[in-house]
Amino acid sequence: MLKMIKVHIMGETYDVPEGLTIVGAMEYSGFVIKRGLGCREGFCGACATVYRKEKDYRIYTGLACQ
């Protein structure tokens, strides 16, 4: 059985399987990503993003495909 976690995307809360990338969580939640995503392997850097972790005020940076 998959362990589901809550993520917040664009102001909405979604339950997604634990371990997905940011891109994977967005697609699992029904988002269709049409641009801003390149190789999906972490080489091109097209999916650079900022995110926060639960109960942590800091802003982190990373690649959404990783």
N, CA, C and O of each residue as an XYZ file, in Angstrom:
264
protein
N       0.844     -1.184      0.000
C       0.000      0.000      0.000
C       0.886      1.243      0.000
O       1.869      1.323      0.737
N       0.520      2.207     -0.837
C       1.279      3.444     -0.927
C       0.992      4.349      0.262
O      -0.153      4.495      0.690
N       2.043      4.947      0.782
C       1.851      5.949      1.822
C       1.575      7.275      1.129
O       2.366      7.730      0.303
N       0.457      7.886      1.467
C       0.074      9.156      0.857
C       0.477     10.308      1.777
O       0.393     10.207      3.001
N       0.912     11.391      1.164
C       1.262     12.600      1.901
C       0.473     13.766      1.319
O       0.000     13.704      0.184
N       0.340     14.813      2.097
C      -0.352     16.017      1.630
C       0.674     16.996      1.069
O       1.721     17.233      1.670
N       0.354     17.555     -0.091
C       1.154     18.621     -0.680
C       0.230     19.783     -0.994
O      -0.967     19.596     -1.214
N       0.779     20.956     -1.012
C       0.012     22.162     -1.325
C       0.562     22.728     -2.623
O       1.733     23.099     -2.703
N      -0.292     22.791     -3.640
C       0.097     23.296     -4.954
C      -0.890     24.370     -5.359
O      -2.096     24.128     -5.400
N      -0.392     25.541     -5.654
C      -1.230     26.654     -6.109
C      -2.376     26.933     -5.151
O      -3.484     27.250     -5.582
N      -2.116     26.817     -3.848
C      -3.118     27.125     -2.838
C      -4.109     26.020     -2.532
O      -4.997     26.211     -1.701
N      -3.985     24.872     -3.178
C      -4.876     23.734     -2.940
C      -4.085     22.587     -2.313
O      -2.876     22.483     -2.518
N      -4.753     21.736     -1.559
C      -4.122     20.591     -0.919
C      -4.479     19.319     -1.677
O      -5.634     19.099     -2.040
N      -3.463     18.483     -1.912
C      -3.648     17.227     -2.637
C      -2.959     16.100     -1.868
O      -1.949     16.322     -1.201
N      -3.507     14.905     -1.966
C      -2.865     13.710     -1.430
C      -2.146     13.016     -2.583
O      -2.758     12.676     -3.595
N      -0.842     12.810     -2.419
C      -0.036     12.165     -3.447
C       0.827     11.083     -2.807
O       1.093     11.144     -1.606
N       1.269     10.091     -3.584
C       2.147      9.064     -3.032
C       3.486      9.661     -2.580
O       4.056     10.517     -3.256
N       3.966      9.203     -1.447
C       5.253      9.657     -0.928
C       6.357      9.265     -1.908
O       6.320      8.187     -2.503
N       7.341     10.153     -2.068
C       8.493      9.853     -2.903
C       8.445     10.432     -4.301
O       9.421     10.326     -5.044
N       7.327     11.045     -4.678
C       7.254     11.659     -6.004
C       8.096     12.933     -6.049
O       8.326     13.572     -5.023
N       8.543     13.286     -7.229
C       9.181     14.585     -7.425
C       8.089     15.655     -7.410
O       6.902     15.328     -7.390
N       8.475     16.905     -7.419
C       7.484     17.988     -7.476
C       6.680     17.883     -8.763
O       5.457     18.023     -8.746
N       7.355     17.638     -9.873
C       6.664     17.486    -11.156
C       5.715     16.292    -11.099
O       4.574     16.384    -11.550
N       6.177     15.187    -10.552
C       5.340     13.996    -10.436
C       4.110     14.244     -9.580
O       3.016     13.785     -9.909
N       4.286     14.970     -8.481
C       3.161     15.290     -7.595
C       2.154     16.186     -8.300
O       0.946     16.016     -8.138
N       2.651     17.140     -9.083
C       1.741     18.010     -9.819
C       0.951     17.217    -10.854
O      -0.263     17.387    -10.973
N       1.631     16.355    -11.600
C       0.937     15.566    -12.618
C      -0.041     14.582    -11.968
O      -1.139     14.378    -12.485
N       0.335     13.982    -10.860
C      -0.558     13.075    -10.146
C      -1.819     13.814     -9.691
O      -2.907     13.239     -9.646
N      -1.656     15.092     -9.355
C      -2.772     15.909     -8.883
C      -3.649     16.429    -10.014
O      -4.662     17.082     -9.760
N      -3.277     16.151    -11.249
C      -4.110     16.533    -12.381
C      -3.618     17.712    -13.191
O      -4.260     18.095    -14.169
N      -2.493     18.296    -12.809
C      -1.955     19.415    -13.574
C      -1.342     18.903    -14.873
O      -0.700     17.852    -14.894
N      -1.542     19.646    -15.944
C      -0.921     19.341    -17.225
C       0.172     20.382    -17.436
O      -0.111     21.573    -17.566
N       1.411     19.928    -17.467
C       2.539     20.849    -17.597
C       2.892     20.949    -19.076
O       3.344     19.981    -19.687
N       2.678     22.139    -19.641
C       2.869     22.329    -21.077
C       4.195     22.992    -21.420
O       4.713     22.802    -22.521
N       4.752     23.767    -20.493
C       6.035     24.402    -20.760
C       6.792     24.603    -19.463
O       6.229     24.465    -18.377
N       8.071     24.931    -19.579
C       8.896     25.140    -18.406
C       9.495     23.852    -17.865
O      10.069     23.834    -16.777
N       9.358     22.781    -18.626
C       9.892     21.492    -18.204
C      10.617     20.892    -19.395
O      10.026     20.671    -20.452
N      11.885     20.636    -19.214
C      12.688     20.158    -20.333
C      12.955     18.672    -20.306
O      12.082     17.865    -20.627
N      14.169     18.314    -19.919
C      14.649     16.938    -20.062
C      14.083     15.953    -19.044
O      14.097     14.748    -19.297
N      13.593     16.418    -17.914
C      13.082     15.576    -16.816
C      14.161     14.718    -16.166
O      13.845     13.777    -15.438
N      15.410     15.025    -16.415
C      16.519     14.254    -15.846
C      17.445     15.098    -14.979
O      18.378     14.557    -14.386
N      17.218     16.400    -14.890
C      18.043     17.263    -14.057
C      19.235     17.880    -14.758
O      20.083     18.494    -14.110
N      19.316     17.730    -16.070
C      20.461     18.261    -16.802
C      20.238     19.679    -17.323
O      21.158     20.496    -17.294
N      19.046     19.976    -17.791
C      18.817     21.254    -18.479
C      18.524     22.412    -17.527
O      18.822     23.560    -17.859
N      17.949     22.145    -16.357
C      17.646     23.199    -15.396
C      16.382     23.982    -15.688
O      16.124     24.991    -15.032
N      15.585     23.545    -16.657
C      14.378     24.280    -17.034
C      13.318     24.280    -15.940
O      12.453     25.156    -15.926
N      13.366     23.325    -15.032
C      12.314     23.215    -14.014
C      12.764     23.749    -12.649
O      12.261     23.312    -11.614
N      13.697     24.680    -12.648
C      14.143     25.280    -11.379
C      12.934     25.853    -10.650
O      12.095     26.516    -11.259
N      12.845     25.600     -9.365
C      11.667     26.000     -8.600
C      12.040     26.366     -7.169
O      13.150     26.087     -6.714
N      11.125     26.977     -6.483
C      11.268     27.243     -5.047
C      10.141     26.510     -4.340
O       9.046     26.365     -4.883
N      10.416     26.048     -3.119
C       9.399     25.321     -2.361
C       9.670     25.473     -0.875
O      10.747     25.904     -0.464
N       8.676     25.111     -0.081
C       8.801     25.128      1.379
C       8.422     23.762      1.918
O       7.677     23.014      1.285
N       8.941     23.447      3.086
C       8.622     22.199      3.761
C       7.669     22.496      4.910
O       7.660     23.602      5.452
N       6.867     21.504      5.276
C       5.896     21.682      6.343
C       6.586     22.098      7.644
O       7.612     21.538      8.031
N       6.000     23.085      8.301
C       6.485     23.605      9.591
C       7.888     24.180      9.505
O       8.621     24.171     10.494
N       8.271     24.678      8.341
C       9.589     25.283      8.123
C       9.374     26.568      7.331
O       8.818     26.531      6.233
N       9.800     27.684      7.866
C       9.557     28.975      7.215
C      10.514     29.248      6.064
O      10.262     30.138      5.252
N      11.612     28.494      5.981
C      12.626     28.760      4.954
C      12.129     28.403      3.558
O      11.262     27.548      3.381
N      12.698     29.077      2.585
C      12.410     28.787      1.185
C      13.603     28.029      0.605
O      14.751     28.447      0.756
N      13.320     26.926     -0.051
C      14.351     26.078     -0.649
C      14.294     26.202     -2.166
O      13.254     26.559     -2.721
N      15.391     25.914     -2.831
C      15.438     25.907     -4.274
C      15.846     24.511     -4.745
O      16.527     23.781     -4.024
N      15.440     24.157     -5.917
C      15.798     22.853     -6.468
C      15.189     22.675     -7.829
O      14.543     23.577     -8.362
N      15.398     21.503     -8.389
C      14.811     21.160     -9.675
C      13.569     20.311     -9.418
O      13.626     19.311     -8.702
N      12.463     20.713    -10.003
C      11.193     20.015     -9.760
C      11.199     18.588    -10.272
O      10.393     17.772     -9.825
N      12.087     18.269    -11.197
C      12.142     16.905    -11.739
C      12.952     15.967    -10.852
O      12.966     14.758    -11.081
N      13.619     16.506     -9.856
C      14.435     15.660     -8.994
C      13.832     15.588     -7.632
O      14.373     14.919     -6.752
